[in-house]
Amino acid sequence: MELALVILIMFVAIFTQTFSGWGLALVAMPLLSLVIGLAPARPLVALAAVSAQVAVLLRYRRAMHLQSVWQLLLGALIGIPIGVYGLIHIPEHVTMGVLGAVVLAYALYGLFRFRLPEVRHQSWGYLAGFLGGLLGGAYNTSGPPVVMYGHCREWPPARFKSNLAGFFFVSNSVIIVNHFVAGNVTTQTGRYFLYALPAMAAAAALAFFLDRYVSHELFRKIMLGLLVVLGLQLIVLKTIIGW
């Protein structure tokens, strides 16, 4: 039953990521943390994220703008080790509550479309990348700061997906290396990943097919609504109730 749930969660998360260009970790981390726990979920989602980014990067590679992402990557390289190793000394109910808060905050940001100021100077990329690396190393949720930065830079849709894919591919590769060094990647992690691979491939193929037919706006609202529920669930169950 547990393995089946892991495979289902990975299918939904990869579909979300491939279809919209974001959301893998925001979907997978809260659900997997409830099913298998936070510790095995962290490296598993990082492995899945790299696999998903390869597909997205290949599809949108021509739109990628390297000058837009190198500041993000430099900032992330500093933040990732802090996130990976800093979590060791923090109680799980606290980290799960923080994860829930991050998911909830991003979902509300997306649903209510808060208008952020336009960012003209690329130096802000260092800060966005550092925050993304910090959250990525800790929870694999490097997306919110980087997505917000992309919106503030007003990247066109194709460049937005391609730049995010390039950033996430490199940053998640670094995250995986840090998890290996920290001893977080176990036999259980590898088993879950291998069993989920066929479902992940099917999810990516389905997302590319439906990309021409399904309204992105409707899908975005549905996913953000679900993220609100997941974020509240983590905060209430893990932090307040202590379940």
KENU-84914 format. One record per atom (N, C-alpha, C): residue number from 1; x, y, z. Coordinates in steps of 0.2 Angstrom, whole numbers, plus 5000, padded with zeros to 4 digits. Last residue first. Example, Ala and Ser with C-alpha at 12.3 -4.5 7.8 and 13.67 -1.06 7.14 Angstrom:
BEGIN
<atom 2,<5064,4989,5035>>,
<atom 2,<5068,4995,5036>>,
<atom 2,<5064,5000,5039>>,
<atom 1,<5066,4972,5039>>,
<atom 1,<5062,4978,5039>>,
<atom 1,<5066,4984,5039>>,
This chain:
BEGIN
<atom 243,<5004,5074,5077>>,
<atom 243,<5002,5067,5074>>,
<atom 243,<5008,5065,5070>>,
<atom 242,<5003,5087,5083>>,
<atom 242,<5009,5082,5084>>,
<atom 242,<5008,5075,5082>>,
<atom 241,<4994,5097,5082>>,
<atom 241,<4992,5091,5085>>,
<atom 241,<4997,5086,5087>>,
<atom 240,<5003,5107,5077>>,
<atom 240,<4998,5108,5082>>,
<atom 240,<4996,5102,5086>>,
<atom 239,<5012,5100,5068>>,
<atom 239,<5015,5105,5072>>,
<atom 239,<5010,5106,5078>>,
<atom 238,<5006,5090,5060>>,
<atom 238,<5012,5089,5063>>,
<atom 238,<5014,5094,5068>>,
<atom 237,<4992,5095,5058>>,
<atom 237,<4994,5088,5060>>,
<atom 237,<5001,5087,5063>>,
<atom 236,<4994,5109,5054>>,
<atom 236,<4989,5106,5059>>,
<atom 236,<4991,5100,5062>>,
<atom 235,<5004,5109,5044>>,
<atom 235,<5004,5113,5050>>,
<atom 235,<5000,5111,5055>>,
<atom 234,<4999,5099,5035>>,
<atom 234,<5005,5099,5038>>,
<atom 234,<5006,5103,5044>>,
<atom 233,<4987,5105,5031>>,
<atom 233,<4987,5099,5034>>,
<atom 233,<4993,5098,5038>>,
<atom 232,<4990,5117,5025>>,
<atom 232,<4987,5118,5031>>,
<atom 232,<4987,5111,5035>>,
<atom 231,<4996,5112,5014>>,
<atom 231,<5000,5116,5018>>,
<atom 231,<4997,5116,5025>>,
<atom 230,<4986,5105,5008>>,
<atom 230,<4991,5101,5010>>,
<atom 230,<4995,5105,5015>>,
<atom 229,<4977,5116,5005>>,
<atom 229,<4975,5110,5009>>,
<atom 229,<4981,5107,5012>>,
<atom 228,<4985,5123,4996>>,
<atom 228,<4983,5126,5002>>,
<atom 228,<4981,5121,5007>>,
<atom 227,<4987,5113,4986>>,
<atom 227,<4993,5115,4990>>,
<atom 227,<4991,5119,4996>>,
<atom 226,<4974,5114,4980>>,
<atom 226,<4976,5108,4983>>,
<atom 226,<4982,5109,4988>>,
<atom 225,<4975,5127,4974>>,
<atom 225,<4970,5125,4979>>,
<atom 225,<4972,5119,4983>>,
<atom 224,<4985,5124,4965>>,
<atom 224,<4986,5129,4971>>,
<atom 224,<4981,5128,4976>>,
<atom 223,<4978,5115,4956>>,
<atom 223,<4984,5113,4960>>,
<atom 223,<4986,5118,4966>>,
<atom 222,<4968,5124,4952>>,
<atom 222,<4966,5117,4955>>,
<atom 222,<4972,5115,4959>>,
<atom 221,<4975,5134,4945>>,
<atom 221,<4970,5135,4951>>,
<atom 221,<4969,5129,4955>>,
<atom 220,<4981,5127,4935>>,
<atom 220,<4985,5131,4940>>,
<atom 220,<4981,5132,4946>>,
<atom 219,<4971,5122,4927>>,
<atom 219,<4975,5117,4931>>,
<atom 219,<4979,5121,4936>>,
<atom 218,<4966,5134,4922>>,
<atom 218,<4962,5130,4926>>,
<atom 218,<4966,5125,4930>>,
<atom 217,<4977,5139,4915>>,
<atom 217,<4975,5143,4921>>,
<atom 217,<4970,5139,4925>>,
<atom 216,<4979,5129,4905>>,
<atom 216,<4984,5130,4910>>,
<atom 216,<4982,5134,4916>>,
<atom 215,<4967,5119,4898>>,
<atom 215,<4969,5126,4901>>,
<atom 215,<4974,5126,4906>>,
<atom 214,<4973,5106,4887>>,
<atom 214,<4970,5108,4894>>,
<atom 214,<4972,5115,4896>>,
<atom 213,<4979,5105,4875>>,
<atom 213,<4972,5104,4875>>,
<atom 213,<4969,5107,4882>>,
<atom 212,<4993,5104,4874>>,
<atom 212,<4989,5108,4869>>,
<atom 212,<4982,5108,4870>>,
<atom 211,<4996,5096,4885>>,
<atom 211,<4999,5103,4885>>,
<atom 211,<4995,5107,4880>>,
<atom 210,<4994,5083,4884>>,
<atom 210,<4988,5087,4886>>,
<atom 210,<4990,5095,4886>>,
<atom 209,<5007,5078,4880>>,
<atom 209,<5001,5077,4876>>,
<atom 209,<4996,5082,4877>>,
<atom 208,<5015,5082,4891>>,
<atom 208,<5017,5084,4885>>,
<atom 208,<5011,5084,4880>>,
<atom 207,<5008,5074,4901>>,
<atom 207,<5008,5081,4902>>,
<atom 207,<5010,5084,4895>>,
<atom 206,<5011,5061,4896>>,
<atom 206,<5004,5063,4897>>,
<atom 206,<5004,5071,4897>>,
<atom 205,<5025,5060,4898>>,
<atom 205,<5022,5059,4891>>,
<atom 205,<5015,5062,4891>>,
<atom 204,<5025,5062,4912>>,
<atom 204,<5028,5067,4908>>,
<atom 204,<5026,5066,4901>>,
<atom 203,<5019,5050,4916>>,
<atom 203,<5016,5056,4918>>,
<atom 203,<5019,5062,4914>>,
<atom 202,<5027,5040,4911>>,
<atom 202,<5020,5040,4909>>,
<atom 202,<5017,5047,4910>>,
<atom 201,<5038,5042,4919>>,
<atom 201,<5039,5043,4912>>,
<atom 201,<5032,5044,4909>>,
<atom 200,<5033,5039,4932>>,
<atom 200,<5035,5046,4931>>,
<atom 200,<5036,5047,4923>>,
<atom 199,<5030,5026,4930>>,
<atom 199,<5025,5030,4931>>,
<atom 199,<5027,5037,4930>>,
<atom 198,<5043,5021,4929>>,
<atom 198,<5038,5020,4924>>,
<atom 198,<5033,5025,4924>>,
<atom 197,<5049,5025,4942>>,
<atom 197,<5051,5028,4936>>,
<atom 197,<5046,5027,4930>>,
<atom 196,<5045,5019,4954>>,
<atom 196,<5041,5025,4952>>,
<atom 196,<5043,5027,4945>>,
<atom 195,<5055,5009,4956>>,
<atom 195,<5048,5007,4955>>,
<atom 195,<5044,5013,4952>>,
<atom 194,<5066,5018,4958>>,
<atom 194,<5066,5013,4953>>,
<atom 194,<5059,5011,4951>>,
<atom 193,<5062,5025,4970>>,
<atom 193,<5064,5028,4964>>,
<atom 193,<5063,5024,4958>>,
<atom 192,<5061,5015,4980>>,
<atom 192,<5056,5019,4978>>,
<atom 192,<5056,5022,4971>>,
<atom 191,<5075,5010,4979>>,
<atom 191,<5069,5006,4978>>,
<atom 191,<5063,5010,4976>>,
<atom 190,<5082,5021,4984>>,
<atom 190,<5083,5019,4977>>,
<atom 190,<5077,5014,4975>>,
<atom 189,<5077,5022,4997>>,
<atom 189,<5076,5028,4992>>,
<atom 189,<5077,5025,4985>>,
<atom 188,<5081,5010,5003>>,
<atom 188,<5074,5012,5002>>,
<atom 188,<5073,5017,4997>>,
<atom 187,<5095,5012,5003>>,
<atom 187,<5092,5007,4998>>,
<atom 187,<5085,5008,4997>>,
<atom 186,<5097,5030,5004>>,
<atom 186,<5097,5023,5007>>,
<atom 186,<5095,5019,5001>>,
<atom 185,<5104,5045,5007>>,
<atom 185,<5101,5041,5001>>,
<atom 185,<5102,5034,5003>>,
<atom 184,<5110,5052,5017>>,
<atom 184,<5103,5052,5017>>,
<atom 184,<5100,5047,5012>>,
<atom 183,<5124,5054,5019>>,
<atom 183,<5121,5048,5020>>,
<atom 183,<5114,5047,5020>>,
<atom 182,<5129,5066,5015>>,
<atom 182,<5126,5066,5021>>,
<atom 182,<5124,5059,5023>>,
<atom 181,<5133,5063,5002>>,
<atom 181,<5138,5064,5007>>,
<atom 181,<5135,5063,5014>>,
<atom 180,<5120,5062,4996>>,
<atom 180,<5124,5056,4996>>,
<atom 180,<5129,5057,5002>>,
<atom 179,<5116,5075,4998>>,
<atom 179,<5112,5070,5002>>,
<atom 179,<5116,5063,5002>>,
<atom 178,<5125,5081,4989>>,
<atom 178,<5125,5083,4997>>,
<atom 178,<5121,5078,5001>>,
<atom 177,<5120,5076,4977>>,
<atom 177,<5127,5075,4979>>,
<atom 177,<5127,5076,4987>>,
<atom 176,<5107,5082,4977>>,
<atom 176,<5108,5075,4977>>,
<atom 176,<5115,5073,4980>>,
<atom 175,<5110,5095,4976>>,
<atom 175,<5107,5093,4982>>,
<atom 175,<5108,5086,4983>>,
<atom 174,<5116,5096,4963>>,
<atom 174,<5120,5097,4969>>,
<atom 174,<5117,5095,4975>>,
<atom 173,<5104,5093,4956>>,
<atom 173,<5110,5088,4956>>,
<atom 173,<5115,5089,4961>>,
<atom 172,<5096,5104,4959>>,
<atom 172,<5094,5097,4962>>,
<atom 172,<5100,5092,4961>>,
<atom 171,<5103,5114,4952>>,
<atom 171,<5103,5114,4959>>,
<atom 171,<5101,5107,4962>>,
<atom 170,<5102,5109,4939>>,
<atom 170,<5109,5110,4942>>,
<atom 170,<5108,5110,4949>>,
<atom 169,<5088,5109,4937>>,
<atom 169,<5092,5103,4935>>,
<atom 169,<5099,5103,4939>>,
<atom 168,<5084,5121,4941>>,
<atom 168,<5082,5116,4945>>,
<atom 168,<5086,5110,4944>>,
<atom 167,<5089,5129,4930>>,
<atom 167,<5091,5130,4937>>,
<atom 167,<5090,5124,4942>>,
<atom 166,<5083,5123,4919>>,
<atom 166,<5090,5123,4920>>,
<atom 166,<5092,5124,4927>>,
<atom 165,<5069,5126,4922>>,
<atom 165,<5072,5119,4921>>,
<atom 165,<5079,5118,4922>>,
<atom 164,<5069,5139,4923>>,
<atom 164,<5067,5136,4929>>,
<atom 164,<5070,5129,4928>>,
<atom 163,<5072,5142,4909>>,
<atom 163,<5076,5144,4914>>,
<atom 163,<5075,5141,4921>>,
<atom 162,<5060,5136,4903>>,
<atom 162,<5067,5133,4902>>,
<atom 162,<5072,5136,4907>>,
<atom 161,<5049,5143,4908>>,
<atom 161,<5050,5136,4909>>,
<atom 161,<5057,5133,4908>>,
<atom 160,<5053,5156,4904>>,
<atom 160,<5051,5155,4911>>,
<atom 160,<5052,5147,4912>>,
<atom 159,<5053,5155,4890>>,
<atom 159,<5060,5156,4894>>,
<atom 159,<5059,5154,4901>>,
<atom 158,<5040,5153,4888>>,
<atom 158,<5044,5148,4886>>,
<atom 158,<5051,5148,4890>>,
<atom 157,<5034,5165,4894>>,
<atom 157,<5032,5158,4896>>,
<atom 157,<5037,5153,4894>>,
<atom 156,<5046,5178,4897>>,
<atom 156,<5041,5175,4893>>,
<atom 156,<5040,5168,4895>>,
<atom 155,<5049,5186,4913>>,
<atom 155,<5051,5181,4908>>,
<atom 155,<5045,5179,4904>>,
<atom 154,<5049,5196,4923>>,
<atom 154,<5044,5196,4917>>,
<atom 154,<5047,5192,4912>>,
<atom 153,<5055,5197,4935>>,
<atom 153,<5059,5198,4929>>,
<atom 153,<5055,5198,4923>>,
<atom 152,<5045,5193,4943>>,
<atom 152,<5047,5200,4944>>,
<atom 152,<5052,5202,4938>>,
<atom 151,<5045,5179,4939>>,
<atom 151,<5039,5184,4938>>,
<atom 151,<5041,5191,4938>>,
<atom 150,<5057,5175,4944>>,
<atom 150,<5056,5175,4937>>,
<atom 150,<5050,5179,4935>>,
<atom 149,<5055,5177,4958>>,
<atom 149,<5060,5181,4954>>,
<atom 149,<5059,5181,4947>>,
<atom 148,<5045,5167,4960>>,
<atom 148,<5044,5174,4961>>,
<atom 148,<5049,5179,4957>>,
<atom 147,<5053,5156,4957>>,
<atom 147,<5047,5157,4953>>,
<atom 147,<5045,5165,4954>>,
<atom 146,<5063,5157,4967>>,
<atom 146,<5065,5157,4960>>,
<atom 146,<5059,5159,4956>>,
<atom 145,<5055,5155,4979>>,
<atom 145,<5059,5161,4978>>,
<atom 145,<5061,5162,4971>>,
<atom 144,<5048,5142,4976>>,
<atom 144,<5045,5149,4977>>,
<atom 144,<5049,5155,4976>>,
<atom 143,<5058,5131,4973>>,
<atom 143,<5054,5134,4968>>,
<atom 143,<5051,5141,4970>>,
<atom 142,<5064,5123,4982>>,
<atom 142,<5068,5129,4980>>,
<atom 142,<5064,5133,4975>>,
<atom 141,<5060,5112,4991>>,
<atom 141,<5056,5117,4988>>,
<atom 141,<5059,5123,4986>>,
<atom 140,<5068,5102,4997>>,
<atom 140,<5067,5101,4990>>,
<atom 140,<5062,5107,4987>>,
<atom 139,<5070,5105,5010>>,
<atom 139,<5064,5102,5009>>,
<atom 139,<5063,5101,5001>>,
<atom 138,<5084,5109,5011>>,
<atom 138,<5080,5107,5017>>,
<atom 138,<5074,5103,5015>>,
<atom 137,<5088,5113,4999>>,
<atom 137,<5092,5108,5003>>,
<atom 137,<5088,5105,5008>>,
<atom 136,<5078,5122,4995>>,
<atom 136,<5079,5116,4991>>,
<atom 136,<5083,5111,4995>>,
<atom 135,<5080,5132,5004>>,
<atom 135,<5074,5128,5004>>,
<atom 135,<5074,5122,5001>>,
<atom 134,<5093,5136,5000>>,
<atom 134,<5091,5135,5007>>,
<atom 134,<5085,5130,5007>>,
<atom 133,<5090,5139,4986>>,
<atom 133,<5095,5133,4988>>,
<atom 133,<5094,5131,4995>>,
<atom 132,<5082,5150,4987>>,
<atom 132,<5080,5144,4984>>,
<atom 132,<5084,5138,4986>>,
<atom 131,<5090,5159,4994>>,
<atom 131,<5084,5157,4997>>,
<atom 131,<5081,5150,4994>>,
<atom 130,<5100,5160,4983>>,
<atom 130,<5102,5158,4990>>,
<atom 130,<5096,5155,4994>>,
<atom 129,<5092,5165,4972>>,
<atom 129,<5095,5158,4972>>,
<atom 129,<5097,5156,4979>>,
<atom 128,<5088,5177,4978>>,
<atom 128,<5083,5172,4976>>,
<atom 128,<5086,5165,4975>>,
<atom 127,<5101,5183,4979>>,
<atom 127,<5097,5182,4985>>,
<atom 127,<5091,5177,4983>>,
<atom 126,<5105,5183,4965>>,
<atom 126,<5109,5180,4970>>,
<atom 126,<5105,5178,4977>>,
<atom 125,<5095,5191,4959>>,
<atom 125,<5096,5183,4958>>,
<atom 125,<5100,5180,4963>>,
<atom 124,<5098,5204,4961>>,
<atom 124,<5093,5201,4965>>,
<atom 124,<5093,5193,4964>>,
<atom 123,<5105,5207,4950>>,
<atom 123,<5109,5205,4956>>,
<atom 123,<5104,5202,4961>>,
<atom 122,<5099,5211,4939>>,
<atom 122,<5099,5204,4940>>,
<atom 122,<5103,5202,4946>>,
<atom 121,<5086,5224,4940>>,
<atom 121,<5093,5222,4941>>,
<atom 121,<5094,5215,4942>>,
<atom 120,<5073,5224,4939>>,
<atom 120,<5077,5226,4933>>,
<atom 120,<5084,5224,4933>>,
<atom 119,<5058,5218,4944>>,
<atom 119,<5065,5218,4945>>,
<atom 119,<5069,5219,4939>>,
<atom 118,<5042,5225,4948>>,
<atom 118,<5047,5222,4942>>,
<atom 118,<5054,5223,4945>>,
<atom 117,<5034,5220,4963>>,
<atom 117,<5037,5225,4959>>,
<atom 117,<5042,5222,4953>>,
<atom 116,<5020,5209,4962>>,
<atom 116,<5027,5210,4965>>,
<atom 116,<5030,5215,4960>>,
<atom 115,<5004,5206,4967>>,
<atom 115,<5008,5210,4962>>,
<atom 115,<5014,5212,4965>>,
<atom 114,<4997,5191,4970>>,
<atom 114,<5000,5197,4973>>,
<atom 114,<5004,5200,4968>>,
<atom 113,<4987,5181,4967>>,
<atom 113,<4990,5185,4962>>,
<atom 113,<4993,5191,4965>>,
<atom 112,<4980,5172,4975>>,
<atom 112,<4978,5179,4975>>,
<atom 112,<4982,5184,4970>>,
<atom 111,<4987,5160,4971>>,
<atom 111,<4979,5161,4970>>,
<atom 111,<4977,5168,4970>>,
<atom 110,<5000,5162,4974>>,
<atom 110,<4998,5161,4967>>,
<atom 110,<4991,5162,4966>>,
<atom 109,<5000,5165,4988>>,
<atom 109,<5003,5170,4983>>,
<atom 109,<5001,5169,4976>>,
<atom 108,<4995,5153,4992>>,
<atom 108,<4991,5159,4993>>,
<atom 108,<4994,5165,4988>>,
<atom 107,<5006,5145,4989>>,
<atom 107,<4999,5143,4986>>,
<atom 107,<4995,5150,4986>>,
<atom 106,<5016,5150,4997>>,
<atom 106,<5017,5150,4990>>,
<atom 106,<5010,5149,4986>>,
<atom 105,<5011,5147,5010>>,
<atom 105,<5012,5154,5008>>,
<atom 105,<5013,5155,5000>>,
<atom 104,<5010,5133,5010>>,
<atom 104,<5004,5137,5010>>,
<atom 104,<5005,5144,5008>>,
<atom 103,<5023,5129,5009>>,
<atom 103,<5019,5127,5004>>,
<atom 103,<5012,5132,5004>>,
<atom 102,<5028,5135,5020>>,
<atom 102,<5031,5137,5014>>,
<atom 102,<5026,5135,5008>>,
<atom 101,<5021,5129,5030>>,
<atom 101,<5020,5136,5029>>,
<atom 101,<5023,5138,5023>>,
<atom 100,<5025,5115,5028>>,
<atom 100,<5018,5117,5027>>,
<atom 100,<5017,5125,5026>>,
<atom 99,<5039,5117,5032>>,
<atom 99,<5037,5115,5025>>,
<atom 99,<5030,5117,5024>>,
<atom 98,<5037,5121,5046>>,
<atom 98,<5040,5126,5041>>,
<atom 98,<5038,5124,5034>>,
<atom 97,<5032,5108,5050>>,
<atom 97,<5028,5114,5051>>,
<atom 97,<5030,5120,5046>>,
<atom 96,<5043,5100,5048>>,
<atom 96,<5037,5099,5044>>,
<atom 96,<5032,5105,5044>>,
<atom 95,<5052,5106,5057>>,
<atom 95,<5053,5106,5050>>,
<atom 95,<5047,5105,5046>>,
<atom 94,<5045,5103,5069>>,
<atom 94,<5046,5110,5067>>,
<atom 94,<5048,5110,5060>>,
<atom 93,<5045,5089,5069>>,
<atom 93,<5038,5092,5069>>,
<atom 93,<5039,5100,5067>>,
<atom 92,<5059,5086,5069>>,
<atom 92,<5055,5085,5063>>,
<atom 92,<5048,5088,5063>>,
<atom 91,<5071,5097,5076>>,
<atom 91,<5065,5092,5077>>,
<atom 91,<5061,5092,5071>>,
<atom 90,<5087,5100,5069>>,
<atom 90,<5080,5103,5070>>,
<atom 90,<5075,5097,5071>>,
<atom 89,<5099,5095,5065>>,
<atom 89,<5098,5097,5072>>,
<atom 89,<5091,5100,5074>>,
<atom 88,<5097,5093,5051>>,
<atom 88,<5099,5087,5055>>,
<atom 88,<5097,5089,5063>>,
<atom 87,<5096,5104,5044>>,
<atom 87,<5090,5101,5046>>,
<atom 87,<5091,5095,5051>>,
<atom 86,<5109,5108,5039>>,
<atom 86,<5106,5112,5045>>,
<atom 86,<5100,5108,5048>>,
<atom 85,<5112,5101,5028>>,
<atom 85,<5115,5099,5034>>,
<atom 85,<5112,5102,5040>>,
<atom 84,<5103,5107,5018>>,
<atom 84,<5104,5099,5019>>,
<atom 84,<5106,5097,5026>>,
<atom 83,<5105,5121,5020>>,
<atom 83,<5098,5117,5020>>,
<atom 83,<5099,5110,5021>>,
<atom 82,<5119,5122,5017>>,
<atom 82,<5116,5125,5024>>,
<atom 82,<5109,5121,5025>>,
<atom 81,<5120,5118,5004>>,
<atom 81,<5123,5114,5010>>,
<atom 81,<5120,5116,5017>>,
<atom 80,<5112,5128,4997>>,
<atom 80,<5110,5121,4997>>,
<atom 80,<5113,5117,5003>>,
<atom 79,<5117,5141,4997>>,
<atom 79,<5111,5140,5002>>,
<atom 79,<5110,5132,5002>>,
<atom 78,<5127,5141,4988>>,
<atom 78,<5129,5143,4995>>,
<atom 78,<5123,5141,5000>>,
<atom 77,<5121,5138,4977>>,
<atom 77,<5127,5134,4979>>,
<atom 77,<5129,5135,4986>>,
<atom 76,<5112,5148,4975>>,
<atom 76,<5110,5142,4977>>,
<atom 76,<5115,5137,4980>>,
<atom 75,<5120,5159,4970>>,
<atom 75,<5117,5159,4976>>,
<atom 75,<5115,5153,4979>>,
<atom 74,<5123,5153,4958>>,
<atom 74,<5129,5154,4962>>,
<atom 74,<5126,5155,4969>>,
<atom 73,<5111,5152,4952>>,
<atom 73,<5114,5146,4953>>,
<atom 73,<5120,5147,4958>>,
<atom 72,<5107,5165,4950>>,
<atom 72,<5103,5161,4954>>,
<atom 72,<5107,5155,4956>>,
<atom 71,<5116,5169,4941>>,
<atom 71,<5116,5172,4948>>,
<atom 71,<5112,5168,4952>>,
<atom 70,<5113,5162,4930>>,
<atom 70,<5119,5160,4933>>,
<atom 70,<5120,5163,4940>>,
<atom 69,<5101,5165,4923>>,
<atom 69,<5101,5160,4929>>,
<atom 69,<5107,5159,4932>>,
<atom 68,<5102,5174,4913>>,
<atom 68,<5097,5175,4918>>,
<atom 68,<5097,5170,4924>>,
<atom 67,<5111,5169,4904>>,
<atom 67,<5113,5175,4908>>,
<atom 67,<5108,5177,4913>>,
<atom 66,<5105,5159,4898>>,
<atom 66,<5110,5157,4903>>,
<atom 66,<5111,5163,4907>>,
<atom 65,<5090,5156,4893>>,
<atom 65,<5094,5162,4893>>,
<atom 65,<5099,5161,4899>>,
<atom 64,<5081,5144,4883>>,
<atom 64,<5084,5146,4889>>,
<atom 64,<5089,5151,4888>>,
<atom 63,<5074,5141,4872>>,
<atom 63,<5072,5147,4875>>,
<atom 63,<5076,5149,4881>>,
<atom 62,<5079,5128,4868>>,
<atom 62,<5081,5134,4864>>,
<atom 62,<5079,5141,4867>>,
<atom 61,<5074,5119,4878>>,
<atom 61,<5081,5121,4878>>,
<atom 61,<5083,5127,4874>>,
<atom 60,<5062,5113,4880>>,
<atom 60,<5062,5121,4880>>,
<atom 60,<5069,5123,4879>>,
<atom 59,<5064,5099,4880>>,
<atom 59,<5059,5102,4876>>,
<atom 59,<5059,5110,4875>>,
<atom 58,<5075,5098,4889>>,
<atom 58,<5076,5096,4882>>,
<atom 58,<5070,5099,4877>>,
<atom 57,<5069,5102,4901>>,
<atom 57,<5075,5106,4898>>,
<atom 57,<5076,5104,4890>>,
<atom 56,<5060,5092,4903>>,
<atom 56,<5057,5099,4902>>,
<atom 56,<5063,5103,4898>>,
<atom 55,<5068,5081,4905>>,
<atom 55,<5063,5081,4900>>,
<atom 55,<5061,5088,4898>>,
<atom 54,<5076,5085,4916>>,
<atom 54,<5079,5083,4909>>,
<atom 54,<5074,5084,4904>>,
<atom 53,<5067,5087,4926>>,
<atom 53,<5070,5093,4923>>,
<atom 53,<5074,5092,4916>>,
<atom 52,<5064,5074,4930>>,
<atom 52,<5059,5078,4927>>,
<atom 52,<5062,5084,4923>>,
<atom 51,<5076,5070,4936>>,
<atom 51,<5074,5067,4930>>,
<atom 51,<5068,5071,4926>>,
<atom 50,<5077,5079,4946>>,
<atom 50,<5082,5079,4941>>,
<atom 50,<5080,5076,4935>>,
<atom 49,<5066,5075,4954>>,
<atom 49,<5066,5082,4951>>,
<atom 49,<5071,5082,4945>>,
<atom 48,<5069,5063,4959>>,
<atom 48,<5064,5063,4954>>,
<atom 48,<5064,5070,4950>>,
<atom 47,<5080,5066,4967>>,
<atom 47,<5081,5062,4962>>,
<atom 47,<5076,5062,4956>>,
<atom 46,<5072,5074,4977>>,
<atom 46,<5078,5077,4973>>,
<atom 46,<5080,5073,4967>>,
<atom 45,<5063,5065,4982>>,
<atom 45,<5061,5070,4978>>,
<atom 45,<5066,5073,4974>>,
<atom 44,<5073,5057,4989>>,
<atom 44,<5068,5054,4984>>,
<atom 44,<5066,5059,4979>>,
<atom 43,<5078,5065,4999>>,
<atom 43,<5082,5063,4993>>,
<atom 43,<5078,5060,4987>>,
<atom 42,<5066,5067,5006>>,
<atom 42,<5070,5073,5004>>,
<atom 42,<5074,5070,4998>>,
<atom 41,<5059,5056,5011>>,
<atom 41,<5056,5060,5005>>,
<atom 41,<5061,5065,5002>>,
<atom 40,<5067,5050,5021>>,
<atom 40,<5067,5047,5015>>,
<atom 40,<5064,5051,5009>>,
<atom 39,<5063,5061,5031>>,
<atom 39,<5070,5060,5029>>,
<atom 39,<5070,5056,5023>>,
<atom 38,<5049,5062,5032>>,
<atom 38,<5053,5068,5029>>,
<atom 38,<5059,5065,5027>>,
<atom 37,<5038,5048,5028>>,
<atom 37,<5042,5052,5033>>,
<atom 37,<5046,5057,5029>>,
<atom 36,<5029,5042,5020>>,
<atom 36,<5035,5038,5022>>,
<atom 36,<5040,5042,5026>>,
<atom 35,<5017,5050,5021>>,
<atom 35,<5017,5043,5019>>,
<atom 35,<5023,5039,5021>>,
<atom 34,<5020,5063,5023>>,
<atom 34,<5015,5060,5027>>,
<atom 34,<5015,5053,5026>>,
<atom 33,<5030,5066,5014>>,
<atom 33,<5032,5066,5021>>,
<atom 33,<5027,5063,5025>>,
<atom 32,<5023,5065,5002>>,
<atom 32,<5027,5059,5004>>,
<atom 32,<5029,5060,5011>>,
<atom 31,<5015,5077,5003>>,
<atom 31,<5012,5070,5003>>,
<atom 31,<5016,5065,5005>>,
<atom 30,<5025,5087,5004>>,
<atom 30,<5020,5086,5009>>,
<atom 30,<5017,5079,5009>>,
<atom 29,<5033,5083,4991>>,
<atom 29,<5036,5084,4998>>,
<atom 29,<5030,5083,5004>>,
<atom 28,<5025,5084,4980>>,
<atom 28,<5027,5078,4982>>,
<atom 28,<5029,5078,4989>>,
<atom 27,<5021,5098,4978>>,
<atom 27,<5016,5093,4978>>,
<atom 27,<5019,5086,4981>>,
<atom 26,<5033,5104,4978>>,
<atom 26,<5027,5107,4982>>,
<atom 26,<5022,5102,4983>>,
<atom 25,<5041,5097,4969>>,
<atom 25,<5042,5097,4976>>,
<atom 25,<5036,5099,4980>>,
<atom 24,<5034,5101,4957>>,
<atom 24,<5035,5094,4959>>,
<atom 24,<5036,5093,4966>>,
<atom 23,<5031,5115,4953>>,
<atom 23,<5027,5111,4957>>,
<atom 23,<5028,5104,4960>>,
<atom 22,<5033,5120,4936>>,
<atom 22,<5034,5120,4943>>,
<atom 22,<5030,5115,4947>>,
<atom 21,<5029,5117,4923>>,
<atom 21,<5036,5120,4924>>,
<atom 21,<5037,5121,4931>>,
<atom 20,<5017,5112,4920>>,
<atom 20,<5017,5119,4921>>,
<atom 20,<5024,5122,4922>>,
<atom 19,<5019,5098,4915>>,
<atom 19,<5014,5102,4912>>,
<atom 19,<5015,5110,4913>>,
<atom 18,<5030,5094,4924>>,
<atom 18,<5031,5094,4916>>,
<atom 18,<5026,5098,4913>>,
<atom 17,<5024,5095,4937>>,
<atom 17,<5030,5099,4935>>,
<atom 17,<5031,5099,4927>>,
<atom 16,<5013,5087,4936>>,
<atom 16,<5012,5094,4938>>,
<atom 16,<5018,5098,4935>>,
<atom 15,<5019,5075,4933>>,
<atom 15,<5014,5078,4928>>,
<atom 15,<5013,5085,4930>>,
<atom 14,<5026,5073,4945>>,
<atom 14,<5029,5074,4938>>,
<atom 14,<5025,5077,4933>>,
<atom 13,<5015,5072,4954>>,
<atom 13,<5020,5077,4955>>,
<atom 13,<5024,5078,4948>>,
<atom 12,<5008,5061,4950>>,
<atom 12,<5005,5067,4950>>,
<atom 12,<5010,5073,4950>>,
<atom 11,<5018,5051,4951>>,
<atom 11,<5015,5052,4945>>,
<atom 11,<5012,5059,4945>>,
<atom 10,<5021,5052,4965>>,
<atom 10,<5026,5054,4960>>,
<atom 10,<5023,5055,4953>>,
<atom 9,<5009,5047,4970>>,
<atom 9,<5011,5054,4972>>,
<atom 9,<5016,5056,4967>>,
<atom 8,<5010,5034,4965>>,
<atom 8,<5004,5038,4963>>,
<atom 8,<5006,5045,4965>>,
<atom 7,<5021,5029,4972>>,
<atom 7,<5021,5029,4965>>,
<atom 7,<5015,5034,4962>>,
<atom 6,<5017,5030,4985>>,
<atom 6,<5023,5033,4983>>,
<atom 6,<5022,5034,4975>>,
<atom 5,<5006,5021,4985>>,
<atom 5,<5005,5028,4986>>,
<atom 5,<5010,5032,4984>>,
<atom 4,<5012,5009,4983>>,
<atom 4,<5008,5011,4978>>,
<atom 4,<5006,5019,4979>>,
<atom 3,<5020,5008,4995>>,
<atom 3,<5023,5009,4988>>,
<atom 3,<5019,5011,4983>>,
<atom 2,<5010,5006,5004>>,
<atom 2,<5014,5012,5005>>,
<atom 2,<5018,5013,4998>>,
<atom 1,<5004,4994,5000>>,
<atom 1,<5000,5000,5000>>,
<atom 1,<5004,5006,5000>>,
